[in-house]
Amino acid sequence: MATAYISTPLGSTKLEGDENGLSSVTVLEMDEPESKIIPEVLVDAAYQINEYFKGERQNFDLLINPEGTEFQKKVWNSLLEIPYGKTMSYLELSKNFGDVKAIRAVASANGKNPLWIIIPCHRVIGSDGSLTGYAGGLHRKKWLLNHESPSKQQSLF
């Protein structure tokens, strides 16, 4: 498994993956020095993440290989369908998933997403429009949603 660290506006970010795809993108609470050499299998991911933060990329085109249960992977695949600049509530997500009663399981799978930003779990909000739980911290979720907002003059949250 190859590892690299890159700097983003939201903190040091750890990338992990191999020839089978990107398996983890994690924002860290403590700063790590940026990798001087990015392993070949992570170069494209580092490049695309940097483009995203510069406002030059809205969709990622990467081979991904997150580890999780089949249920989690189904939830993560449904997160990939939320367009850039849009949000969806946990209730809507569970309805789209096919079972409104699965809202807690869907929310739990959302919280275990190992591919920060790539699988856009930050685009899921409370039914009342509020920011709710985010593994990377609500301040990062707010930043990401504002970054993706089509109206840059006005903050969504």
KEZA-61687 format. One record per atom (N, C-alpha, C): residue in three letters; y, x, z. Coordinates in steps of 0.02 Angstrom, whole numbers, padded with zeros to 5 digits, always signed. Example, Ala and Ser with C-alpha at 12.3 -4.5 7.8 and 13.67 -1.06 7.14 Angstrom:
Ala-00284+00660+00390
Ala-00225+00615+00390
Ala-00165+00660+00390
Ser-00112+00642+00354
Ser-00053+00684+00357
Ser+00002+00645+00394
REM end
This chain:
Met-00059+00043+00000
Met+00000+00000+00000
Met+00062+00045+00000
Ala+00105+00036-00049
Ala+00167+00075-00054
Ala+00222+00040-00014
Thr+00267+00079+00014
Thr+00322+00054+00054
Thr+00387+00087+00033
Ala+00441+00048+00033
Ala+00508+00076+00020
Ala+00558+00036+00061
Tyr+00614+00069+00075
Tyr+00669+00037+00111
Tyr+00731+00038+00067
Ile+00764-00020+00062
Ile+00826-00024+00025
Ile+00879-00055+00070
Ser+00942-00043+00052
Ser+00997-00073+00089
Ser+01020-00135+00053
Thr+01033-00188+00091
Thr+01061-00250+00064
Thr+01120-00270+00108
Pro+01161-00317+00084
Pro+01216-00340+00126
Pro+01194-00371+00192
Leu+01130-00389+00197
Leu+01105-00421+00258
Leu+01063-00374+00301
Gly+01061-00310+00283
Gly+01025-00262+00323
Gly+00973-00224+00283
Ser+00943-00176+00318
Ser+00889-00138+00287
Ser+00831-00184+00270
Thr+00802-00173+00213
Thr+00747-00215+00189
Thr+00687-00173+00171
Lys+00630-00193+00197
Lys+00567-00157+00185
Lys+00528-00193+00131
Leu+00508-00156+00080
Leu+00467-00182+00025
Leu+00398-00152+00030
Glu+00347-00193+00020
Glu+00278-00169+00020
Glu+00241-00201-00038
Gly+00199-00162-00070
Gly+00159-00188-00125
Gly+00116-00135-00155
Asp+00077-00156-00204
Asp+00033-00110-00240
Asp+00026-00135-00312
Glu-00022-00109-00347
Glu-00030-00128-00418
Glu-00046-00202-00426
Asn-00067-00236-00372
Asn-00082-00308-00376
Asn-00020-00351-00365
Gly+00036-00320-00347
Gly+00098-00357-00339
Gly+00133-00343-00273
Leu+00191-00372-00268
Leu+00233-00367-00208
Leu+00203-00411-00154
Ser+00189-00382-00096
Ser+00157-00421-00043
Ser+00204-00438+00014
Ser+00257-00400+00023
Ser+00302-00413+00079
Ser+00372-00387+00064
Val+00421-00428+00080
Val+00492-00409+00079
Val+00519-00434+00146
Thr+00541-00388+00188
Thr+00562-00406+00256
Thr+00630-00375+00271
Val+00677-00417+00295
Val+00740-00391+00318
Val+00729-00368+00390
Leu+00755-00310+00406
Leu+00742-00280+00471
Leu+00802-00288+00518
Glu+00788-00291+00582
Glu+00841-00297+00632
Glu+00874-00229+00645
Met+00839-00176+00632
Met+00866-00109+00642
Met+00872-00074+00575
Asp+00924-00034+00567
Asp+00934+00002+00505
Asp+00882+00056+00495
Glu+00857+00060+00435
Glu+00811+00113+00414
Glu+00847+00151+00358
Pro+00837+00215+00354
Pro+00867+00251+00298
Pro+00838+00227+00232
Glu+00881+00221+00182
Glu+00858+00200+00116
Glu+00810+00253+00088
Ser+00756+00229+00056
Ser+00707+00276+00028
Ser+00740+00316-00028
Lys+00731+00381-00025
Lys+00758+00425-00078
Lys+00719+00416-00143
Ile+00654+00404-00136
Ile+00611+00392-00194
Ile+00575+00326-00183
Ile+00583+00281-00231
Ile+00550+00216-00229
Ile+00483+00222-00266
Pro+00427+00205-00235
Pro+00363+00207-00270
Pro+00365+00164-00334
Glu+00334+00187-00385
Glu+00335+00155-00451
Glu+00320+00080-00446
Val+00271+00060-00404
Val+00252-00010-00400
Val+00306-00054-00368
Leu+00358-00022-00338
Leu+00411-00060-00305
Leu+00479-00054-00339
Val+00483-00013-00391
Val+00547+00000-00425
Val+00577-00065-00451
Asp+00539-00106-00486
Asp+00566-00167-00515
Asp+00589-00215-00461
Ala+00552-00220-00407
Ala+00572-00265-00352
Ala+00638-00242-00322
Ala+00645-00177-00309
Ala+00708-00151-00281
Ala+00766-00165-00329
Tyr+00755-00154-00393
Tyr+00806-00166-00443
Tyr+00828-00239-00445
Gln+00778-00285-00447
Gln+00794-00356-00451
Gln+00827-00382-00388
Ile+00807-00357-00330
Ile+00840-00378-00268
Ile+00912-00355-00267
Asn+00925-00294-00290
Asn+00994-00270-00295
Asn+01035-00312-00343
Glu+01005-00332-00399
Glu+01040-00376-00447
Glu+01057-00443-00414
Tyr+01010-00470-00376
Tyr+01021-00533-00341
Tyr+01083-00528-00296
Phe+01086-00476-00256
Phe+01142-00469-00209
Phe+01208-00454-00245
Lys+01206-00427-00304
Lys+01267-00416-00343
Lys+01289-00480-00379
Gly+01248-00533-00375
Gly+01263-00596-00409
Gly+01244-00595-00482
Glu+01201-00548-00502
Glu+01181-00540-00571
Glu+01112-00570-00586
Arg+01078-00596-00536
Arg+01010-00623-00545
Arg+01002-00685-00504
Gln+00974-00737-00535
Gln+00960-00799-00500
Gln+00886-00812-00492
Asn+00845-00782-00533
Asn+00773-00791-00530
Asn+00739-00723-00532
Phe+00685-00717-00495
Phe+00647-00655-00494
Phe+00589-00659-00542
Asp+00576-00604-00575
Asp+00520-00599-00622
Asp+00476-00541-00599
Leu+00437-00555-00548
Leu+00396-00503-00517
Leu+00324-00527-00508
Leu+00278-00481-00511
Leu+00209-00496-00492
Leu+00208-00497-00416
Ile+00189-00555-00388
Ile+00187-00560-00315
Ile+00115-00571-00292
Asn+00102-00547-00231
Asn+00035-00551-00203
Asn+00040-00558-00126
Pro+00071-00614-00104
Pro+00077-00623-00032
Pro+00010-00641+00000
Glu-00001-00617+00061
Glu-00061-00634+00097
Glu-00048-00697+00138
Gly-00094-00744+00134
Gly-00088-00806+00172
Gly-00147-00851+00158
Thr-00149-00907+00194
Thr-00202-00956+00182
Thr-00188-00992+00116
Glu-00237-01028+00092
Glu-00227-01067+00030
Glu-00171-01118+00040
Phe-00169-01149+00099
Phe-00116-01197+00113
Phe-00048-01164+00111
Gln-00041-01107+00144
Gln+00023-01071+00144
Gln+00043-01053+00073
Lys-00003-01029+00034
Lys+00013-01010-00035
Lys+00036-01070-00077
Lys+00007-01128-00064
Lys+00028-01189-00100
Lys+00100-01207-00080
Val+00115-01201-00015
Val+00184-01214+00008
Val+00232-01164-00024
Trp+00214-01099-00023
Trp+00257-01048-00051
Trp+00268-01059-00126
Asn+00216-01081-00161
Asn+00225-01097-00232
Asn+00274-01155-00242
Ser+00272-01204-00197
Ser+00320-01260-00203
Ser+00391-01237-00188
Leu+00399-01186-00144
Leu+00466-01159-00131
Leu+00495-01126-00193
Leu+00453-01097-00234
Leu+00476-01065-00296
Leu+00507-01114-00344
Glu+00494-01178-00335
Glu+00522-01229-00379
Glu+00592-01253-00359
Ile+00617-01231-00301
Ile+00684-01250-00280
Ile+00733-01206-00318
Pro+00776-01236-00359
Pro+00821-01196-00401
Pro+00873-01158-00361
Tyr+00895-01103-00388
Tyr+00950-01063-00361
Tyr+01010-01108-00351
Gly+01042-01102-00293
Gly+01102-01141-00279
Gly+01088-01212-00255
Lys+01025-01230-00247
Lys+01006-01296-00223
Lys+00969-01290-00156
Thr+00968-01344-00119
Thr+00930-01346-00057
Thr+00884-01407-00058
Met+00837-01406-00011
Met+00790-01461-00003
Met+00774-01466+00071
Ser+00764-01525+00096
Ser+00747-01533+00167
Ser+00672-01522+00176
Tyr+00654-01508+00238
Tyr+00583-01500+00254
Tyr+00546-01565+00238
Leu+00578-01622+00250
Leu+00547-01686+00235
Leu+00535-01694+00160
Glu+00586-01677+00119
Glu+00578-01680+00046
Glu+00523-01633+00023
Leu+00521-01574+00052
Leu+00470-01525+00034
Leu+00401-01552+00049
Ser+00392-01582+00107
Ser+00326-01609+00124
Ser+00308-01669+00079
Lys+00358-01709+00060
Lys+00345-01764+00013
Lys+00324-01736-00054
Asn+00360-01685-00078
Asn+00342-01654-00143
Asn+00273-01622-00139
Phe+00257-01599-00080
Phe+00192-01567-00069
Phe+00136-01619-00070
Gly+00155-01683-00060
Gly+00106-01737-00066
Gly+00086-01769+00000
Asp+00116-01747+00056
Asp+00096-01776+00120
Asp+00154-01771+00169
Val+00190-01827+00178
Val+00247-01828+00223
Val+00227-01812+00295
Lys+00165-01827+00312
Lys+00141-01813+00380
Lys+00129-01739+00392
Ala+00129-01700+00339
Ala+00116-01628+00345
Ala+00180-01588+00357
Ile+00234-01621+00377
Ile+00299-01588+00382
Ile+00297-01528+00429
Arg+00263-01533+00485
Arg+00260-01476+00532
Arg+00219-01419+00503
Ala+00164-01435+00470
Ala+00123-01382+00439
Ala+00161-01349+00382
Val+00198-01389+00343
Val+00238-01362+00289
Val+00293-01317+00317
Ala+00326-01339+00370
Ala+00379-01299+00401
Ala+00350-01234+00429
Ser+00291-01238+00459
Ser+00259-01178+00486
Ser+00243-01128+00431
Ala+00215-01153+00375
Ala+00199-01109+00318
Ala+00263-01079+00290
Asn+00316-01119+00287
Asn+00381-01095+00263
Asn+00404-01036+00305
Gly+00396-01042+00371
Gly+00417-00989+00417
Gly+00375-00926+00414
Lys+00317-00931+00384
Lys+00273-00872+00378
Lys+00278-00839+00309
Asn+00325-00860+00269
Asn+00336-00831+00203
Asn+00348-00755+00209
Pro+00305-00715+00178
Pro+00313-00642+00183
Pro+00360-00611+00131
Leu+00385-00652+00086
Leu+00426-00625+00031
Leu+00497-00651+00034
Trp+00535-00625+00084
Trp+00605-00643+00095
Trp+00643-00641+00029
Ile+00681-00690+00016
Ile+00723-00700-00043
Ile+00682-00715-00106
Ile+00629-00677-00119
Ile+00589-00686-00179
Ile+00560-00757-00181
Ile+00529-00778-00126
Ile+00508-00848-00116
Ile+00563-00878-00073
Pro+00604-00923-00101
Pro+00667-00942-00069
Pro+00661-00993-00011
Cys+00630-00972+00043
Cys+00623-01016+00101
Cys+00691-01031+00133
His+00742-00990+00118
His+00809-01002+00145
His+00840-01065+00117
Arg+00812-01091+00063
Arg+00840-01151+00030
Arg+00816-01216+00063
Val+00776-01210+00116
Val+00751-01270+00150
Val+00793-01281+00213
Ile+00819-01342+00219
Ile+00864-01359+00274
Ile+00840-01422+00309
Gly+00873-01441+00363
Gly+00856-01502+00399
Gly+00874-01564+00358
Ser+00842-01619+00373
Ser+00854-01683+00337
Ser+00927-01705+00344
Asp+00959-01685+00400
Asp+01029-01704+00411
Asp+01077-01654+00379
Gly+01050-01606+00341
Gly+01092-01556+00308
Gly+01107-01495+00351
Ser+01078-01492+00410
Ser+01092-01436+00455
Ser+01048-01376+00438
Leu+01074-01318+00457
Leu+01034-01257+00452
Leu+00983-01261+00509
Thr+00922-01250+00493
Thr+00870-01249+00545
Thr+00831-01185+00538
Gly+00787-01172+00584
Gly+00750-01110+00590
Gly+00745-01067+00528
Tyr+00753-01003+00538
Tyr+00746-00954+00484
Tyr+00725-00888+00515
Ala+00668-00862+00493
Ala+00641-00801+00523
Ala+00690-00743+00521
Gly+00732-00741+00470
Gly+00780-00686+00464
Gly+00844-00698+00503
Gly+00849-00754+00538
Gly+00909-00771+00576
Gly+00953-00820+00538
Leu+00981-00867+00574
Leu+01023-00918+00541
Leu+01085-00889+00508
His+01112-00834+00534
His+01170-00802+00502
His+01152-00777+00433
Arg+01091-00754+00424
Arg+01069-00731+00357
Arg+01057-00791+00310
Lys+01027-00844+00337
Lys+01016-00904+00297
Lys+01083-00931+00272
Lys+01132-00934+00316
Lys+01198-00958+00298
Lys+01228-00914+00243
Trp+01222-00848+00251
Trp+01249-00801+00202
Trp+01216-00812+00134
Leu+01150-00818+00133
Leu+01113-00827+00071
Leu+01132-00892+00035
Leu+01137-00946+00073
Leu+01156-01010+00042
Leu+01227-01007+00015
Asn+01272-00975+00051
Asn+01340-00968+00025
Asn+01342-00922-00035
His+01301-00870-00035
His+01296-00824-00092
His+01274-00862-00155
Glu+01229-00909-00147
Glu+01201-00947-00203
Glu+01243-01008-00221
Ser+01293-01023-00181
Ser+01333-01083-00193
Ser+01370-01079-00259
Pro+01367-01131-00300
Pro+01403-01130-00363
Pro+01479-01129-00353
Ser+01502-01150-00296
Ser+01574-01151-00280
Ser+01588-01095-00230
Lys+01610-01038-00255
Lys+01620-00979-00212
Lys+01680-00987-00166
Gln+01727-01031-00182
Gln+01786-01038-00140
Gln+01771-01076-00075
Gln+01718-01116-00076
Gln+01704-01159-00019
Gln+01636-01141+00009
Ser+01632-01136+00074
Ser+01570-01121+00108
Ser+01528-01184+00116
Leu+01464-01179+00105
Leu+01419-01236+00116
Leu+01410-01248+00190
Phe+01408-01195+00229
Phe+01394-01201+00301
Phe+01444-01158+00340
REM end
